Amino acid sequence: MATTIEEVTLSVPDVSCEHCVNAIDKALSPLAGVEQVETSIPAKTVHLRYDPTQTSMQQIETALDDAGYTVAK
């Protein structure tokens, strides 16, 4: 059975430095189904590749929130 991989780019206005990138990577990488995390400091975005059958957008946003980064709606 093929897995469904989704890609999403989240706007995270508090991204400002390499520390932010590392903190976000550390918060999201351990989540089940997360394949790739790319954080852009200039764009203030987090681009994710993940399997929505293993983790939800709610879990991703909660993990970011717990790390101190709020997703802009």
C-alpha positions as semicolon CSV with decimal commas, in nm:
position;residue;x (nm);y (nm);z (nm)
1;M;0,000;0,000;0,000
2;A;0,140;0,337;-0,100
3;T;0,163;0,607;0,161
4;T;0,016;0,946;0,097
5;I;0,273;1,217;0,149
6;E;0,151;1,573;0,181
7;E;0,355;1,888;0,155
8;V;0,262;2,205;0,337
9;T;0,428;2,541;0,392
10;L;0,344;2,711;0,721
11;S;0,396;3,078;0,793
12;V;0,588;3,112;1,120
13;P;0,655;3,484;1,184
14;D;0,887;3,424;1,482
15;V;1,159;3,253;1,277
16;S;1,459;3,486;1,293
17;C;1,783;3,289;1,332
18;E;1,963;2,956;1,306
19;H;1,858;2,874;1,664
20;C;1,493;2,897;1,552
21;V;1,563;2,662;1,260
22;N;1,724;2,408;1,494
23;A;1,446;2,433;1,753
24;I;1,176;2,383;1,488
25;D;1,364;2,092;1,332
26;K;1,405;1,932;1,676
27;A;1,033;1,980;1,753
28;L;0,898;1,841;1,425
29;S;1,146;1,575;1,310
30;P;1,053;1,320;1,582
31;L;0,682;1,329;1,490
32;A;0,559;1,009;1,323
33;G;0,534;1,044;0,948
34;V;0,739;1,365;0,919
35;E;0,986;1,307;0,636
36;Q;1,137;1,648;0,582
37;V;1,146;1,984;0,759
38;E;1,284;2,290;0,580
39;T;1,277;2,619;0,766
40;S;1,343;2,943;0,579
41;I;1,464;3,237;0,786
42;P;1,415;3,505;0,513
43;A;1,066;3,378;0,421
44;K;0,973;3,294;0,783
45;T;0,821;2,965;0,670
46;V;0,843;2,598;0,759
47;H;0,801;2,356;0,469
48;L;0,702;2,003;0,567
49;R;0,670;1,670;0,393
50;Y;0,464;1,434;0,608
51;D;0,226;1,140;0,608
52;P;-0,117;1,265;0,724
53;T;-0,218;0,910;0,820
54;Q;0,056;0,916;1,088
55;T;0,041;1,272;1,219
56;S;-0,215;1,551;1,194
57;M;-0,173;1,920;1,121
58;Q;-0,301;1,975;1,476
59;Q;-0,012;1,769;1,618
60;I;0,236;1,960;1,400
61;E;0,100;2,297;1,514
62;T;0,100;2,183;1,879
63;A;0,463;2,070;1,852
64;L;0,558;2,408;1,702
65;D;0,359;2,589;1,971
66;D;0,534;2,387;2,244
67;A;0,869;2,492;2,094
68;G;0,757;2,857;2,112
69;Y;0,666;2,914;1,747
70;T;0,310;3,001;1,655
71;V;0,178;2,927;1,308
72;A;0,017;3,234;1,148
73;K;-0,334;3,161;1,020
